[in-house]
Amino acid sequence: MMLLFFLLPFKKAAHSQNSELTKSDSLINKLRKTDSIEKRVNLMADIIWELRKEYPDSAKNYAQEGLKLAVKHNFLPGKAKILRYKGGLFLHHAQYDSATSQYKKVISIYEKQLQTKSDQEISDELIKYTAQSYNGLGLVGWNHGNYSQSIANYQKALRFNERIDNKKGIANCYNNIGLIYWNREDFKRSLSYYQKALDLFKEMNDIPGIAHCYNNMGIIQKIQKQYDTAISYYSKALKLYKKTKDKSGIAYTYNNIGLVHFKREEYKKAKNFLDKAIKIKKITGDKKALASSYGTYAELKLALADSAEKRSNLHDAYVRMEKDFKERLFYQLPLTEEELEGMQDNTIVEDIVGRINGELEEKIAAVGRDQFNEFIRYQYLRQID
């Protein structure tokens, strides 16, 4: 599948870079002013979460110090919280083995408490955190392509959320299970889980959750070539993203609408929506999503080149394709500047492909096999004159 679209698994809501910096600074200031061990450990955990995306090394340092403090003073809830957030940190940066290790450690802590405490002593918070940890393991399995393991962990998370009637947690699990069935191309079952999630999000008036469900349901309809229905779902999602001023959601939806028009060979409309998506992604600084849109844009340029003034347009499409794929590789695969500049040299290209195949399988899994295949396809397109 060459064209990219965005199906959205549910994780903790993201903040903009500026809000992350502001919140992390506030937390760090609080940390400096408190002597309470429990407060310090909890603050360090919250700092890990805020720094995990843009400043992972700093987040790891806080995790190390927080764990030392929690272990030294036998503060088990704080230790578990840091392990849970550390798992999220590793997950965000595609370090799946490390994420799995953290989640398993924290689940071991929570499960032991659940087994040794009486029903009256077990708090809803403990059950909720256990569910979140199993959800993290589910996300790891999904990213690894281990769908059976992933769905088993999502089902465990679902049972814990149902135990405390955590409707948002239940809805998130439904969404994530729907995503697994989408990956298995069981679209009927996938849509049924998205509908369950949608019903719960509507019941809670959770606007972002409703929008995500509409977007995901639109993607399923697009895959099944139900283009009018797909556009209808995307339009509903877009209206809600605009209402909440969710720029990333707006950009994703513009991109998805553009892909529907591309499939219909309505290339001018496709270009219009892709241009809108790219413009927003440049503003938000979402480099990975921007690179993916560039790849789609390159496909559009090639389609246009095939349809009119083929010989003259093809060269322009090739130049754009080269630029786009360089940008995608720069952001999503660990290539050096020298390698990018040397892409014209077939020997260097062969070395890059060999190194990726030999040493970077985990990264390929993180990027996605389809995108790696696009890299290989690009080498073929380079031969077009």
ChimeraX attribute file (.defattr): number of C-alpha atoms within 10 A of each C-alpha:
attribute: neighborCount
match mode: 1-to-1
recipient: residues
	/A:1	8
	/A:2	12
	/A:3	18
	/A:4	17
	/A:5	19
	/A:6	15
	/A:7	19
	/A:8	15
	/A:9	18
	/A:10	18
	/A:11	13
	/A:12	8
	/A:13	6
	/A:14	11
	/A:15	12
	/A:16	11
	/A:17	15
	/A:18	9
	/A:19	12
	/A:20	19
	/A:21	16
	/A:22	11
	/A:23	17
	/A:24	20
	/A:25	14
	/A:26	12
	/A:27	18
	/A:28	15
	/A:29	12
	/A:30	13
	/A:31	18
	/A:32	9
	/A:33	9
	/A:34	12
	/A:35	9
	/A:36	9
	/A:37	15
	/A:38	18
	/A:39	14
	/A:40	22
	/A:41	26
	/A:42	19
	/A:43	23
	/A:44	27
	/A:45	26
	/A:46	22
	/A:47	25
	/A:48	27
	/A:49	22
	/A:50	26
	/A:51	21
	/A:52	23
	/A:53	19
	/A:54	12
	/A:55	12
	/A:56	19
	/A:57	14
	/A:58	14
	/A:59	23
	/A:60	17
	/A:61	13
	/A:62	22
	/A:63	25
	/A:64	15
	/A:65	12
	/A:66	25
	/A:67	23
	/A:68	14
	/A:69	18
	/A:70	21
	/A:71	12
	/A:72	9
	/A:73	11
	/A:74	11
	/A:75	15
	/A:76	16
	/A:77	17
	/A:78	24
	/A:79	24
	/A:80	24
	/A:81	20
	/A:82	29
	/A:83	26
	/A:84	25
	/A:85	26
	/A:86	27
	/A:87	27
	/A:88	30
	/A:89	26
	/A:90	22
	/A:91	23
	/A:92	15
	/A:93	14
	/A:94	19
	/A:95	17
	/A:96	24
	/A:97	14
	/A:98	16
	/A:99	25
	/A:100	21
	/A:101	15
	/A:102	26
	/A:103	26
	/A:104	19
	/A:105	16
	/A:106	25
	/A:107	21
	/A:108	14
	/A:109	16
	/A:110	20
	/A:111	13
	/A:112	11
	/A:113	14
	/A:114	17
	/A:115	10
	/A:116	10
	/A:117	11
	/A:118	9
	/A:119	9
	/A:120	6
	/A:121	11
	/A:122	14
	/A:123	12
	/A:124	15
	/A:125	10
	/A:126	17
	/A:127	22
	/A:128	19
	/A:129	20
	/A:130	26
	/A:131	29
	/A:132	25
	/A:133	29
	/A:134	24
	/A:135	28
	/A:136	27
	/A:137	30
	/A:138	29
	/A:139	29
	/A:140	28
	/A:141	22
	/A:142	21
	/A:143	19
	/A:144	19
	/A:145	16
	/A:146	14
	/A:147	21
	/A:148	13
	/A:149	17
	/A:150	24
	/A:151	24
	/A:152	17
	/A:153	24
	/A:154	30
	/A:155	21
	/A:156	19
	/A:157	28
	/A:158	25
	/A:159	16
	/A:160	23
	/A:161	25
	/A:162	16
	/A:163	14
	/A:164	15
	/A:165	14
	/A:166	16
	/A:167	17
	/A:168	17
	/A:169	23
	/A:170	26
	/A:171	25
	/A:172	27
	/A:173	31
	/A:174	24
	/A:175	28
	/A:176	29
	/A:177	28
	/A:178	29
	/A:179	28
	/A:180	26
	/A:181	19
	/A:182	20
	/A:183	14
	/A:184	12
	/A:185	13
	/A:186	14
	/A:187	20
	/A:188	12
	/A:189	17
	/A:190	24
	/A:191	22
	/A:192	16
	/A:193	23
	/A:194	26
	/A:195	20
	/A:196	18
	/A:197	28
	/A:198	24
	/A:199	15
	/A:200	21
	/A:201	23
	/A:202	12
	/A:203	12
	/A:204	13
	/A:205	11
	/A:206	13
	/A:207	16
	/A:208	18
	/A:209	23
	/A:210	24
	/A:211	26
	/A:212	27
	/A:213	31
	/A:214	24
	/A:215	29
	/A:216	29
	/A:217	27
	/A:218	30
	/A:219	28
	/A:220	23
	/A:221	21
	/A:222	20
	/A:223	15
	/A:224	11
	/A:225	14
	/A:226	14
	/A:227	20
	/A:228	13
	/A:229	16
	/A:230	24
	/A:231	22
	/A:232	17
	/A:233	22
	/A:234	27
	/A:235	19
	/A:236	16
	/A:237	27
	/A:238	24
	/A:239	14
	/A:240	21
	/A:241	23
	/A:242	12
	/A:243	11
	/A:244	14
	/A:245	11
	/A:246	13
	/A:247	17
	/A:248	20
	/A:249	23
	/A:250	24
	/A:251	26
	/A:252	28
	/A:253	33
	/A:254	23
	/A:255	28
	/A:256	29
	/A:257	30
	/A:258	29
	/A:259	27
	/A:260	25
	/A:261	19
	/A:262	22
	/A:263	15
	/A:264	13
	/A:265	14
	/A:266	13
	/A:267	19
	/A:268	14
	/A:269	17
	/A:270	23
	/A:271	20
	/A:272	15
	/A:273	21
	/A:274	26
	/A:275	19
	/A:276	16
	/A:277	26
	/A:278	23
	/A:279	13
	/A:280	18
	/A:281	22
	/A:282	12
	/A:283	10
	/A:284	15
	/A:285	13
	/A:286	13
	/A:287	16
	/A:288	17
	/A:289	24
	/A:290	24
	/A:291	22
	/A:292	24
	/A:293	26
	/A:294	23
	/A:295	26
	/A:296	24
	/A:297	26
	/A:298	22
	/A:299	18
	/A:300	24
	/A:301	20
	/A:302	21
	/A:303	17
	/A:304	18
	/A:305	19
	/A:306	14
	/A:307	9
	/A:308	11
	/A:309	10
	/A:310	14
	/A:311	11
	/A:312	10
	/A:313	16
	/A:314	20
	/A:315	15
	/A:316	14
	/A:317	23
	/A:318	21
	/A:319	12
	/A:320	19
	/A:321	24
	/A:322	20
	/A:323	14
	/A:324	21
	/A:325	21
	/A:326	22
	/A:327	20
	/A:328	22
	/A:329	19
	/A:330	18
	/A:331	16
	/A:332	21
	/A:333	16
	/A:334	13
	/A:335	14
	/A:336	11
	/A:337	10
	/A:338	9
	/A:339	17
	/A:340	17
	/A:341	11
	/A:342	13
	/A:343	16
	/A:344	13
	/A:345	10
	/A:346	11
	/A:347	10
	/A:348	16
	/A:349	17
	/A:350	12
	/A:351	12
	/A:352	17
	/A:353	14
	/A:354	12
	/A:355	12
	/A:356	18
	/A:357	14
	/A:358	9
	/A:359	10
	/A:360	15
	/A:361	13
	/A:362	17
	/A:363	19
	/A:364	18
	/A:365	17
	/A:366	19
	/A:367	17
	/A:368	15
	/A:369	14
	/A:370	15
	/A:371	22
	/A:372	19
	/A:373	12
	/A:374	16
	/A:375	17
	/A:376	13
	/A:377	12
	/A:378	16
	/A:379	15
	/A:380	10
	/A:381	15
	/A:382	13
	/A:383	8
	/A:384	9
	/A:385	8
